[in-house]
Amino acid sequence: MTSRIAARQWVLATLLSSALLAASACHSYHIDATIENRTGATVQLLEVDYPSASFGVDSLAAGTTFHYRFQVRGSGPLKLSFIAADGKQVQITGPVLAERQQGQLEIVLSPGAKAEFNPQLTTSP
């Protein structure tokens, strides 16, 4: 009977160790994006497309900031689009993003339908 109890304890310990190892080995890679509107006017229909998905906001007032956290699947260029105050559609291609990147990405919208991309990203093995 003692050997059965010892065997059960060993199995339980093995399962628990495996579960803890699996939980600690998982890491979710995220990019924290900040979009700041320095155009001097409200922009409409702001959208950021990145590999496998997109995010955006209906409008972003002058001088305000929008934050979004996302995870990249695959790789490819980031694409930014919005409607400027003059009603023109603006499309800008940004940096190439890849799976397993993490860190910060600052996007600053400037007058003249321009954008500055400031990525501070690392890629994990």
Buried (B, 14 or more C-beta within 10 A) or exposed (E): EEEEEEEEEEEEEEEEEEEEEEEEEEEEBEBBBBBBBBBEBBBBEBBBBBBBEEBBBEBBEEEEBBEBEBBBEEBEEBBBBBBBBEEEEBEBEBBEBBBBBBEEBBBBBEEEBEBEBEBEBEEEE
